Amino acid sequence: MGKINTKMNTKLIVFYLFLHSLLMPLNYFFSESAISNIEIIILLLLSCFALIINQFNIPKKLIIFYIVVMLFLLINLFLINYKNYVAPLALRIIINSFLPLYLIGVKEIDFDLILYYWYRFSIFTSIFYLPILFLFREHKVISYYEVAQFVHLNCIILFYWILVNNKKNIFTILFLVLNFLMMFLQGSRMMLIATIFTFLVTIYFLTQNKKSKQFIYSTATTIILFFTFFNLENILLLISNVLFKYDIQSRNVTLLLEYVQGASFSEIGSGRDAIYPLAIDSIKKSNGLPQGLGVIRNLTHGYYFHAHNFFLEMLITFGLFLTILFLFWGAYKFFILLKNYKKKSMFNFFVLMAIPYFIRSLVGTYFLTDSYFLVVFSILFWIKKTERVNENNIDIIL
């Protein structure tokens, strides 16, 4: 029963990561709010299923955590007058966070299997799902960011699988190229940067046990990076001319070229530059005290949902003291993970989640509902100095 539970829990984690992307084609039939409600219902059903297959084994630490969270949310609701913004968000935070926190906390997770199922799922979706997304994007049914969310997940695991697991079959390489082209031409700039940065971390750090290969990959990558950096404008011009010749539109290429040629952030920043002064002013006025949820949405009368920056949103939500405390806690937990992890796949999975999240969080994504952040937080939340990892699955001593 234990092995069956481990496999099912592991599959649930992978499905959780892909869930939002899998629902994107529903944009053709439903409104954004309707799709959000469908996602909530699916998450609730998955959470109930996880509880059933794990025989309602709920760690005490998780119960205490949610009691504290509920108290914070209730105090937040009591003190503000824009409850229509905060109440739905509070509910979404609880629903979004439960599945990864519970599945990792219940100790029936195999990180080797997570990477394997993630890889297999990305191959499957590249065959059947990628063409659908391409057509939907061409007809403006979905946005560039929604495309990027999906192909980004595929790119980082396919690249990891080729480089670290040494699975250089033609189909894996082909699907990596197709997903990356989709990201480059039709995705978002920050997701593209996050993807490339994750590639670099994989090359320089996650292949460190294969010294000769790491040296070759690292040296070749460094040479390519220097060449690209000093010839970036010419490379983008060449790509732009080829796309123009075949009448292919690429928002990414256009904006990157404009930036390289001297455009300011306000000209290409998708309007986000207007949020940051507002967020900073709100933090100053609060004197470092917590302001809770929904502040930016209230200040912009519903136009923006959050501050589009992890650190600004943390300072607004939790205040200066709690933010500093959280960052020190995160650094301490990461140090424990770095020093004591016994199975490389656990650490590698953490890195593949944490690096792209951190890059994206600098200009976007709301951390309290982001699946990457919640998975990263869940791993840090449960790990301890006394952690031991056996050969088959993670066994975290609580």
N, C-alpha and C positions, 0 to 999 in steps of 0.2 A: 504493500500500500504506500510505503514511503517513497519509492521510486516513481510510482504513478503520480503521487502528489507533487513531487519535485518537478517532473516534466510538465504537468498541467500548470503549476504556478509559474514556471519559467515561460511557458507559452503566453500566459496572461500578461506578463510584463512586456513581452515583445508586442503583443496586440495593443496594449495600452499605449505604447510609443507611436504606433501607426494609426490609432483610431481616428484622430482628427483629420488626417490626410485621406483616409478611406472614405470619409463622409463628404469630401469636397464635391464630387460629382452631383450630389443632391442639390447643389446650388441651382441646377437647371430646373428643379421642380419646386423647391421650397425657399423660403426667406432665410436670412442669416439667423434670426432668432429661433425659427423653427428647427433648424439644424442643430443649434446650440442645445435646444431642449431634447432633441433625439440623442445627442451625445451624452447628456446628463442621465437619461433613462438607461442607455447602454452601460454607462459606468456603474449605475446603481445595480443593474442586473449582474454585471461582472463581479461587483463587490459581494453580492449575496451568494453567487456561485463559489467565490473564493472562500467565504465563510463556511459553506456547506462541505466542500471537499476537504477542508482543514478541520472539520468537526467542531467549528465555532471555538477554536483555540485562539483566544485573544490575549496577548501579553499584557500584564498589568501596566508596564511602562507606556504602552500605547493608550490605554484607558486614561491614565493620568495626563498624558500629553493632550488628548482631546478635551479633557475637562478644563485645562488651562486655556486652550484655544477658544473654547466656547465662552469662558468667562471674559476673555479679551474682546470677542465679537459682541457679546451682550452689552458690555460697558460701552463699546464703540457705538452701538445702536442707540443706547440710552442717551448719550451725550450730544448726538448730532441731529439736525433737522432734515437731512437729505436721506432719510431711511430708504426711499425708493431706489437709490443707487447702491446703498451698502448691503441691504438685506439679501438681494439675489447674489451679490458677489460673495458674501459670507457663506451662503449655502454652496456656491460653486467651489469655493476653496476647500470645504470639508469633503465634498464628493470627489473632487479631482485628486486630493492628497491621500485618500484612504487606501486605495488599491496598492500603490507602491510601498507605502509605509507598512501596511499589513503583510503583504507577501514577503517582503524582505525581513520583517520582524518575526514572522512565524518560523523562520529558519529553514524552510524547504525551498531553497533556490540553488540552482547550479549555474554558475557564471560561464562555464564552458558552453553549456547548452544555450544560454542566452545569446551568446555570440553566434553560435551555430544556427539557431532558429531565426535570428535576425538576418543572417546571411541568406538562408533559404527563402525567407519571406521577401527579401529584396530582389532575389532572382525571379521569384514568382510574379511579383508586382511589376517588375521591369518588362516581363513578357506580355502580361495581360492588361496592366493598368497604365503604363507609361503612354501608350498611344492614345488612350482616352483623355488623359490630362493634356496632351499636346493639342488635340482637337478642341477641347474645352477652352484652353487658353487662346487658341487662334480665333475662336468665336466670342472671346471676352466673357465667358461664363464664370470663370474663376480668375483670381488676381495673380499677379506675378509672385506675391509672397506665398500664396497657397501652393503654387507650383514648387517654389523653393523649399517649403517645409518637407514635402514628400521626397524630392530627389536628393535633398541634403542627407536624409536618413540612409538612403541607398548608397550614396557616394562614399560616406565615411566607412561603412561596414565592408563594401566591396573592395575599397582601397586597402583596408586593414587585412582583409582575407587574402588578398594577393601578396601583400608585403610581409605580413607577420606569419600567416599560416602557410605561405608559400604555395598557394593554389592558383597557379598561373594558367588555368585553362582558358581557351579562346572565348568561351561564353562569358565568363566572369569579367575578362578584360573588355569585351564588347559592351556589356551592360554598364560597366563603369564609364566607358567613353560616352555612351548614349545619355546616361543620367547627368554626367558632368556637362555635356553640351547643352542639355536642357536647362541646367542651372545657369550656365554662362550666358545663354542667349535669352532665356525667358524667366529667369529667377530674379531674386533680389540681390543687391550689391553686398549687403551685410552677410547674408547667408552664403554667398560666394566666398567672401573673405573668411568666414568661419570654416567653410569646407576646406579651403586651401591651407589655412592655419592648422587645422586638424590633421591634414595630410603631412604637414611639416613635423608636427609633434610625433606622429606615427613613425616617420622616417628617422628622426633624431633620437627618440627616446624609447619607443616601444619595440624596437628591433635590437636593443642593446645586448641581448644574450647571443646574438649571432654577429660576432665581431667583424669578420671579413665582409659580410654582406652589409652590415651597418656602415662600415667605412666607405664602401663603394657607393651605396645609396646616398650617404651624407655628402660625400665629395661631389658627386654628380649633381645633387640638388643645389648645393652651394654655388656651383658654377652657373647653373641655369638661373638661379635667383639673381645673381649679379648681372648676368646678361639681360634678363628681363627688366630689371630695375633701370638700367642705363639705356634701354631701348624701348621702354614701355609705350611712349607716344607713337613711335613708328610701327610697333606691333599692332596697337589698337587701330591705327589708320589703315593698315593692311587688312585687318579683319573687317573693318567697317566698309572698305571698298569691295571686298568679296561679298559681304552681305547685301550691299547696295546692288551689285551686279545681278544677284539672284532674287532681288526684291524681297529680302528677309528683314523684318523689323526686329531690333533688339534694344530695348530700353537700357539694359545693363551696359552694353558697349557704348552707347551714345553718352550716357551719364559719366561713365568712367573716363571717356575721352575728353569730355568737357572739363572734368575735374583736373586731369593731367595738364590740360591746356590753360588752366588758371582760373576756372570758375570757382566762386566762393561756395561754402557749405550751404548758405542760405538760398543759393540759386538751384542747387541740386538735392537739397536735404529733405524733400517731400513734406515740407512744412513743419518738421519736428523742431527746428531751431527756435520756433516761437514758444515751445513748451518749457524749455530749460530756464529762461529768466523767470517765468511764472513759478516754476518749482523751487528755484533758489530763493526767491522772494518769500514764498510760503514757509520755507525752512527757517529763514532768518526771523520771520515774525513769530514763529512758534517757540523761539529761544531754546531750541534743542529738545522740546518736549514731544511725545508721540501725538500724532494727529489722527491716526487710524486710516481706515479704508475710504476710498472714493473721493479723496480731497481734490485731485486734479479734475476728475469728472464733474465735480460740483463747481469748481472755479471756472471751467470752460462750458458750463451748462450742457454737459453731456457730449460735447464734441470730441474730447480726448478721454480715453479710459484710464490712462496712467501717465507717468512722467517720462516714459521711454528711456529710462536709464536706471539700472539696478540700484546704484548707490543713492541716487536722488529719491527713488521710490522707497527704499529702506529707511532713509532719514525721515521722510514724510510720515510713513506708517508707524515706525517704532521709536522715532526720536534718536538723538545722538548717542545716549548711553547704551540703549539696547542694541543699536546698530553696531557699535564698537564691540560690545559683548558678543554679539553673534559672529562677527568677523574673526575675533580671537578664538571663539569656540570652533568655527569652521577650520581655521588654520591648525588648531591643536588636533582635531579629529583627522585632518588630512595627514598630519605628521605621523599619527598612529597607524593609519592605513599604509603610508609609504614605508614605514619602518618594520611593521609586523605582518603584512599580508603574506600568506603562505602559498597562495595560488595566483599565478600571474594574470589569469583571465579576469579575476575580480578587479584588480587594479586597472587593467586595460579597459574594461567596460566603464569603470568610473571615469577614466580620462576621456574616453570617446563621448561621454555625456557632458562632462564638466567643461572641457575646452570650448566646444561650439556654443554651449550655453553662455559662458562668460563673454565671448566675442559678441554674440547677438544681443546680450543684455545691455551693452553699452549704449545702444540707440533704439532698443525696442524690447518687446515681450514683457508681459506682466509676470513677475517671478512666482507669485503665490498660486498661479494656475498653470504655469508652464510645466509640461511633462518632464522635460530634461532636468529642470531645477528640482522638481519633486523627487525624481529618482536619485539624483545626487544627494539631496538632503536626507533621503531615507537611508542610504548607505552610511553616511556620516552619523546619522542619528543612532543607528544600532551598533556600530562598531565600538569595541572597547579594547583596552590594553590587554585584557585576558583573552582576546580573540584567538581561536584556533580554527584552522580550515582543514577538513579532512580531504581525502582523495576524490570523493564523489560529489559532495556539495558543501556549501558554506555552512558552518555550524557556529553561530555567534552565541557566546555565553552572555546571558543577560544579567 
